[in-house]
């Protein structure tokens, strides 16, 4: 990975049986590969041990000594090494899945001063309510959320053979990835220049 390439972690947020998230994440990873500015790693939360019960001390206070489960090591390592994130999320009851909240809550500094973009899918709203809630949560963790994102309403009829039917979707994805790459570079340089004052 050179200085013009950024480590991008694409997170599949849903762990529900029969979920559509891996299809969307695969397409997103393909678009990031075409973009050329990223080294892409897809992390599927369904493959990770993410308990809902948390230790008494927060990860912010405990720091490197935070007692995470052994099965979470791959997730923690991926988040730690990332320059940028794309979270792929559905919308459950006007918000995002519990699996995502748990994964976020088990970590703190791994998100700090890094950009996060969102790709959502759902019914008529395309998962936008989930993204609004995620923006609030990740801002609390000092992440930088990207304004532009991708939302796929009625994905069950608007995707075919693993791809969105909207011919303009790749162009929208490029805009998001361009912005994400800009922020990834700016924030990586800033983190290297001085520790973030969290």
Secondary structure, 3 states (H helix, E strand, C coil): CCCCCEEEEEEECCCCCCCCHHHHHHHHHHHHHHHCCEEEEEEEHHHCCCCCCCCCCCHHHHHHHCCCCHHHHHHHHHHHHCCEEEEEEECECCECCHHHHHHHHCCCHHHCCCEEEEEEEECCCCCHHHHHHHHHHHHHCCCEECCCCEEEECHHHHEECCEECCCCHHHHHHHHHHHHHHHHHHHHHHHHHCCCCC
